[in-house]
Amino acid sequence: MTQHTSGSGKMVLVLTLIAALSGAILAAWDSYTAPKITYHREQALLVAISQVLPAHDSTRTVVRNGQTFYEAFAGDSLVGVGFQALGNGFQGQIRMMLGMTPDLESITGLEILEQVETPGLGTKIVHDPSQRSEPEWFTNQFNGLLPRPELTVIKNATPTHSNEIQAITGATISSQAVVRILNQQIESARQAFRTGSGVVHG
Amino acid sequence: MAKKQISIWQEIVKGLWRENPVLATLLGLCPTLAVTNTAVNGLAMGLATSFVLLSSSLFISILRHFIPHQVRIASYIVIIAAFVTVADRFLAGFFPVISQSLGPYVPLIVVNCLILGRQEAFSSKNKIGRSLLDGIGMGLGFSLVLIALGMVRELLGSGSIFGITLLGEWFEPWMVMILPPGAFLTLGFFIAIANWINDRRATA
């Protein structure tokens, strides 16, 4: 094949055309997929909300002091409040949905929405394949805990107090990260929820 | 081109064994090592890469007479990046669970040297039909090895294949197999076995 050199005019033209064409394809594809991606994200959020909060028959979204809360009602009474907790884990962000009683004193459930921890070690915060009977034991042990004064992590022992959780063997940093994020976010959520006047969204 | 062309069938089959991207030419090892901790991840990464490879081969083969030699790599990368983004958005929109478990490795297909390598070595010099066949063969060869790696690692590391538990309670999972060292170990054995088979064939 002959390799003829071209003028810079042709180079600019061809590269511009290729970039423009690629951009057009992406713009069209994005407008098609973006609603689906948003839909999946919202669905995952709804599933998490219903899992972390006590039995309820309706939920509503309330923004207090700029923070979004998901309130669960059984009939007319408020039975639980859920909110997202976000922070840095071992390798990247951990995003969680935390459910608490309406006074924000006791935890009713925890779900990990997103994480990029080490496969096989840190990912046990979501799913531990070595515990066949209860692979989600890590998040389950948060149920019913009282973060007063705050949650603490203990290693190689069974928790005895109502604010203690057991660290995952081989993933102490991930375990501590989850607890650190929760402690920070519970504190700020308490302030936002108790002092702020709410704006109801749907 | 004066060189005598191989048959159409050979154009596909060469990617499966003789010029297999993972076992023979050792291209595209980053995703090969990174995401094959389960069979499903291997399958998804194999298919996503094959899609990008096939689409890029088609476009670059069509445009091969228009792209100036000096800006060919830049042009290839723009085209490849566009298709990678299409694949990434597709997974996020239709298979959110797989998209989440593959994480940043889908966008990283852009820098998979298998794809750029095939464009530079093949699609930019061959007709559209041949380039598509080459893409199919290479994509298939890449996917099959990734699925096989994923199956071995998932079986030994989690006791299951495609998420179905095969080994009972007695089996203590080899955690190392789903961690990065397990990827190197398994791939090493795969390449050793492939070379052993080739040696036996050569001496037979």
Contacts between the chains, C-beta under 8 A, distances in Angstrom:
chain1	res1	chain2	res2	distance
A	1	B	1	7.4
A	1	B	125	6.1
A	3	B	69	5.2
A	4	B	69	7.3
A	5	B	68	7.8
A	5	B	69	6.7
A	5	B	70	7.0
A	6	B	68	3.8
A	6	B	69	7.0
A	6	B	70	6.9
A	10	B	68	5.5
A	11	B	68	4.8
A	11	B	70	5.9
A	11	B	71	4.7
A	14	B	66	6.0
A	14	B	67	5.9
A	14	B	68	6.0
A	14	B	71	6.7
A	14	B	75	6.7
A	15	B	71	5.2
A	15	B	74	6.1
A	15	B	75	6.1
A	15	B	78	7.4
A	18	B	63	7.5
A	18	B	67	7.7
A	18	B	75	5.1
A	18	B	78	5.3
A	18	B	79	6.4
A	19	B	78	5.5
A	22	B	78	5.4
A	22	B	79	6.4
A	22	B	81	7.2
A	22	B	82	3.6
A	23	B	82	7.9
A	25	B	82	5.7
A	25	B	86	7.0
A	26	B	82	5.8
A	26	B	85	5.6
A	26	B	86	7.1
A	29	B	85	7.7
A	29	B	86	5.3
A	29	B	89	6.0
A	30	B	89	6.4
A	33	B	89	4.3
A	33	B	90	6.6
A	33	B	92	7.0
A	33	B	93	3.9
A	34	B	89	8.0
A	34	B	93	7.9
A	36	B	93	3.7
A	36	B	94	6.8
A	37	B	89	7.2
A	37	B	92	4.9
A	37	B	93	5.0
A	37	B	96	7.7
A	40	B	92	7.6
A	40	B	93	7.3
A	40	B	96	4.2
A	41	B	96	7.8
A	44	B	96	7.2
A	114	B	100	7.1
A	116	B	103	5.9
A	118	B	179	7.4
A	119	B	37	5.4
A	119	B	178	5.6
A	119	B	179	6.6
A	120	B	37	7.4
A	120	B	157	6.9
A	120	B	175	5.1
A	120	B	178	4.4
A	120	B	179	5.1
A	121	B	175	7.5
A	121	B	179	7.4
A	129	B	158	4.9
A	129	B	159	7.4
A	129	B	173	6.1
A	130	B	172	7.8
A	130	B	173	6.1
A	130	B	175	7.9
A	132	B	169	6.4
A	170	B	175	7.9
